[in-house]
Amino acid sequence: MPSLQVPARRRAVLQALALLAPWAAPAAFARTEAAPRAVTPRGPLAGDELNNIAVFKAVSPSVVNITAFGVERDLFSTRAQQVPRGTGTGFVWDEAGHVVTNFHVIQEATGARVTLSDQSTHRASLVGVFPDRDLAVLKIDAPRAKLPPIPLGTSKDLQVGQKVYAIGNPFGLDQTLTTGIVSALNREIESVTRRTIRGAIQTDAAINPGNSGGPLLDSAGRVIGVNTAIYSPSGASAGIGFAIPVDEVNRIVPRLIRDGRMVRPALGVTAGPETMARALGLPQGVALVAVSPGGPAQRAGLRPFTRGAQGGIVAGDVIQAIDDVPVADLDDMLTALEAYRPGDRVTLTLWRAGRTRRQQATLAESED
């Protein structure tokens, strides 16, 4: 009689069942009726939980999802189409439909769409950008009822340890709430233009790709910063995130809405390299190597360092402070000037050949 051949697949199943045999209920095992267990009452939510819920319900309608588009051309034809380049977060600034986000969210994009909390989608137009502070303003045409402006707070009185919330769209998951605290203040981070963003807020609230441009909120549900960066080799939240302080945002955004760009006030000077200042043993400040003809600096009598007829260096001016705010380098000076507008008068503290003086100057509009 031929031997019985058991198919390999069935044999594997039988072996697996044999291994489970010790766990099988004996034939005489008495089975009983079973029903879902009763739910244990939990009692009222804790106070911080209620606040988390209240903040999210109040603010989430003001938070939007931004999809940036780029142009992709067909390799074998002249056809081009818009394709998604990435996503980010933003928030409603006013009932006119202005939306604030990070510049890097829409950098090099050819278009963008904004999705509101009710999932309606609207084509966005670009109003203005300020890459030095990683800020951009978009505008959408939507009913005012769908555009609740986010409550505005202040960043000047923040304290380390305060509770904060972040609402955004990490990894494309919209309307996500994370919580944390203010971990540190007055941090310095680098913008996409390599200018230093000073006064940044550090937080341990989870900030991941897609959170960029979203609001950092205080426990009252007021925006206190714009989430802009995470510090992590993997690109995911590692407990260190940064936000642009809202006082800076509130200074810049109205200018972008009004002018379409950040109109820089200028002194009309060219700064020398740090190597020159070190070689000449100059004090800390901005050493001038040129002044624009007819510009504010020249009219105020400022003089650059030049080379004399005999080859020696003719002493020029070093700007050490603007309205008593010290400036250590060119980046400091540009940051200080951004607090003013063209036409404002400032008092410069100047050093020349070992002597210090104060001189007033009227700022002009930058040509860049």
C-alpha positions in Angstrom: 0.0 0.0 0.0 1.5 3.4 -1.0 2.5 5.8 1.7 0.2 8.8 2.3 1.9 12.1 1.1 0.9 15.2 3.2 1.2 18.4 1.2 4.0 20.6 2.7 1.7 23.6 3.4 -0.8 21.4 5.3 2.0 19.7 7.1 3.3 23.1 8.4 -0.2 23.9 9.6 -0.5 20.6 11.4 2.9 21.2 13.1 1.8 24.6 14.2 -1.4 23.2 15.7 0.6 20.5 17.5 2.7 23.2 19.1 -0.5 24.9 20.3 -1.9 21.7 21.7 -0.8 22.3 25.3 -2.8 25.5 25.3 -6.0 24.0 23.9 -8.9 23.6 26.3 -9.5 20.0 27.4 -12.6 18.4 26.0 -14.3 18.5 29.4 -13.6 22.3 29.8 -16.8 24.0 30.9 -17.5 27.1 28.8 -19.6 29.9 30.4 -21.5 32.9 29.1 -19.5 36.1 28.6 -20.5 39.7 28.1 -18.6 43.0 27.6 -17.3 44.3 30.9 -18.9 47.4 32.5 -17.1 50.7 31.9 -15.6 52.1 35.1 -16.7 55.8 35.5 -13.7 58.1 35.2 -15.0 61.2 36.9 -14.4 64.7 35.7 -11.4 65.6 33.5 -8.4 67.2 35.1 -8.1 71.0 34.9 -5.1 70.9 32.5 -7.0 68.4 30.2 -10.0 70.7 30.1 -7.7 73.6 29.1 -6.0 71.5 26.4 -9.4 70.7 24.9 -10.6 74.3 25.2 -7.5 75.8 23.5 -7.7 73.3 20.7 -11.4 73.9 20.1 -11.0 77.7 20.2 -7.9 78.0 18.0 -8.0 75.1 15.5 -10.4 76.8 13.2 -7.7 79.5 12.7 -5.0 76.9 11.7 -4.7 75.9 8.1 -2.9 73.3 6.0 -0.7 74.6 3.1 0.2 72.6 0.1 3.0 74.1 -2.0 3.1 73.2 -5.8 6.0 73.2 -8.3 6.0 72.8 -12.0 7.0 69.4 -13.5 7.6 69.0 -17.2 7.1 65.9 -19.2 10.4 64.5 -20.3 9.1 63.6 -23.8 6.9 66.6 -24.5 6.5 70.3 -23.7 3.6 69.7 -21.3 4.0 71.0 -17.8 1.8 70.5 -14.7 1.7 71.6 -11.1 2.6 68.8 -8.6 2.7 69.0 -4.8 6.2 69.9 -3.5 5.4 69.6 0.2 3.1 70.7 3.0 3.2 73.0 5.9 1.0 74.9 8.3 -0.2 78.4 8.6 -2.7 80.5 10.5 -5.4 83.1 9.7 -4.1 86.6 10.4 -7.2 88.6 9.6 -10.7 88.4 8.1 -9.4 89.7 4.8 -7.9 86.2 4.2 -4.3 86.8 5.0 -2.5 83.7 6.1 0.9 83.7 7.9 3.4 80.8 7.4 7.2 80.2 7.0 9.0 81.4 4.0 10.6 78.0 3.6 7.2 76.3 3.3 6.5 78.1 0.0 10.1 78.7 -1.1 10.6 78.1 -4.9 6.9 77.1 -5.2 4.9 78.2 -8.2 1.6 78.1 -6.4 -0.1 77.0 -3.2 -3.4 75.9 -1.8 -4.8 76.4 1.6 -7.1 73.9 3.3 -9.2 75.3 6.1 -10.3 73.4 9.2 -13.7 72.6 7.5 -11.6 70.9 4.7 -12.5 73.5 2.1 -9.6 74.2 -0.2 -8.7 77.6 -1.6 -6.1 78.8 -4.1 -3.6 81.1 -2.4 -1.8 84.2 -3.8 1.5 85.4 -2.5 1.4 88.7 -0.7 4.9 89.1 0.5 7.9 87.3 2.0 10.8 88.2 4.3 13.3 85.3 4.0 15.6 86.8 6.6 13.0 86.0 9.3 11.5 83.0 7.5 8.1 84.6 7.2 5.6 84.7 4.4 2.1 86.0 3.9 -0.5 84.4 1.6 -4.0 85.5 0.8 -7.1 83.4 0.1 -10.6 84.4 -1.0 -13.0 82.7 1.4 -16.1 83.7 3.4 -15.3 85.7 6.4 -17.2 83.3 8.6 -14.5 80.7 7.7 -11.6 83.1 8.6 -11.5 83.5 12.4 -8.2 85.5 13.1 -6.0 83.7 15.6 -5.8 85.4 19.0 -2.6 87.4 19.3 -0.3 87.3 22.3 3.1 88.8 23.1 6.5 87.2 23.5 8.2 89.9 25.5 7.0 88.6 28.9 7.4 84.8 28.3 9.1 82.8 31.1 10.9 79.5 30.9 8.5 76.8 32.2 5.3 78.3 30.8 3.0 75.7 29.2 2.7 75.9 25.4 0.7 74.2 22.6 1.6 73.6 19.0 -1.1 73.0 16.3 0.0 71.9 12.9 0.0 69.2 10.2 3.0 67.0 11.0 3.7 64.4 8.2 0.5 65.6 6.5 -1.7 64.7 9.5 -3.8 67.8 9.8 -5.0 69.5 13.0 -2.6 67.8 15.4 -2.2 69.2 18.9 1.1 68.8 20.9 2.0 70.2 24.3 5.1 71.2 26.1 6.8 74.1 27.8 9.0 77.1 27.0 12.4 75.4 27.3 14.5 78.5 26.7 14.3 82.1 25.5 16.5 84.3 23.3 17.9 81.5 21.2 19.6 82.2 17.9 18.8 80.2 14.8 19.8 80.6 11.2 17.3 81.7 8.4 17.4 80.4 4.9 19.4 83.4 3.9 21.9 82.6 6.7 20.9 85.8 8.6 20.6 85.2 12.3 17.1 85.1 13.8 17.5 86.4 17.4 15.1 86.0 20.3 13.8 82.6 19.1 11.7 80.6 21.5 12.9 77.0 22.3 10.2 74.5 23.2 9.9 70.7 23.8 6.4 70.6 22.3 6.7 68.1 19.4 7.4 69.9 16.2 7.8 67.7 13.1 8.0 68.3 9.3 4.7 69.8 8.4 4.4 71.8 11.6 6.5 74.6 10.0 4.5 77.9 9.9 2.0 76.8 12.5 1.3 78.7 15.7 3.0 78.2 19.1 0.3 79.1 21.7 0.3 80.0 25.4 -2.2 78.4 27.8 -4.7 81.2 27.0 -4.8 80.1 23.4 -2.9 83.2 22.1 -0.2 82.8 19.5 3.2 83.6 20.9 5.4 82.4 18.1 5.6 80.8 14.6 7.1 77.2 14.7 9.9 77.3 12.2 12.6 74.7 13.0 13.5 71.5 14.7 16.9 70.4 15.9 17.3 66.8 15.1 19.7 64.8 12.9 16.8 62.5 11.8 14.6 65.4 10.9 11.9 64.3 13.4 11.1 65.9 16.8 13.7 65.3 19.4 12.4 67.6 22.1 14.1 70.7 20.7 12.0 73.0 18.5 12.2 76.7 17.8 9.6 79.4 17.1 9.9 83.0 15.8 8.7 85.3 18.6 5.3 86.8 17.8 6.4 90.4 18.6 8.8 90.0 15.6 5.9 88.6 13.5 3.6 91.4 14.5 6.2 93.9 13.4 6.9 92.3 10.0 3.5 91.0 8.8 1.8 94.4 8.5 4.7 95.6 6.4 4.4 92.6 4.1 0.7 93.2 3.7 1.1 96.9 3.1 4.2 96.9 0.8 4.5 93.3 -0.4 8.0 93.2 1.0 10.0 94.3 4.0 11.1 97.8 3.1 14.5 98.1 4.7 15.7 101.4 6.1 19.3 102.1 5.2 22.3 104.2 6.2 24.0 103.9 2.8 27.1 102.3 4.0 29.3 99.3 3.1 30.8 97.3 5.9 34.4 96.0 5.9 35.2 92.4 6.6 36.0 91.2 10.1 39.5 90.3 9.0 40.1 94.0 8.3 38.8 95.1 11.7 41.1 92.5 13.4 44.1 93.5 11.4 43.7 97.2 12.3 42.9 96.4 15.9 39.5 98.2 15.7 37.0 98.1 18.5 33.8 96.0 18.2 31.3 97.5 15.7 30.8 98.0 11.9 33.8 99.4 10.2 32.9 101.3 7.1 34.8 100.9 3.8 32.3 102.9 1.6 29.5 105.4 2.0 26.9 106.0 -0.7 27.1 109.4 -2.4 24.3 111.6 -1.1 23.1 108.9 1.3 22.3 109.3 5.0 25.8 108.4 6.2 27.5 110.8 3.9 25.1 113.6 4.8 25.7 112.9 8.4 29.5 113.3 7.9 30.4 109.6 8.2 33.7 108.6 6.6 35.0 105.2 5.4 38.4 103.7 5.9 40.6 104.5 2.9 44.2 104.1 1.8 46.2 107.3 1.7 48.5 108.5 -1.0 51.5 107.0 0.8 49.8 103.7 1.1 48.8 104.0 4.7 45.3 103.6 6.1 43.3 106.7 6.7 41.0 106.2 9.7 37.3 106.0 9.1 34.2 105.4 11.2 33.1 102.4 13.2 29.4 102.3 14.0 29.2 101.0 17.6 25.5 101.6 18.4 22.2 102.8 17.0 20.0 104.7 19.5 22.3 103.3 22.2 21.6 99.7 21.1 25.1 98.1 20.6 26.0 96.6 17.2 28.8 94.1 17.2 28.8 93.3 13.4 26.8 93.9 10.2 24.1 91.4 11.1 23.5 93.2 14.4 23.3 96.5 12.5 20.8 95.2 9.9 18.7 93.7 12.7 18.7 97.0 14.6 17.7 99.0 11.5 14.7 96.7 10.9 13.0 98.3 13.9 12.8 101.6 12.0 11.3 102.9 8.8 12.7 105.1 6.1 12.6 108.7 7.2 13.2 107.9 10.9 16.0 109.7 12.6 18.5 107.7 14.6 21.5 108.6 16.8 24.7 106.7 15.9 27.5 106.1 18.3 30.7 106.3 16.2 34.4 105.6 16.9 37.2 107.2 14.8 40.9 107.1 15.6 40.4 106.5 19.3 37.6 109.1 19.8 33.9 108.4 20.2 31.1 110.8 19.1 27.3 110.7 18.6 25.8 111.7 15.3 22.2 111.9 14.1 21.2 110.5 10.7 18.0 110.2 8.7 17.3 106.7 7.3 16.6 106.2 3.6 14.9 103.3 1.8 17.2 100.5 0.9 17.5 99.7 -2.8 17.7 95.9 -2.4 
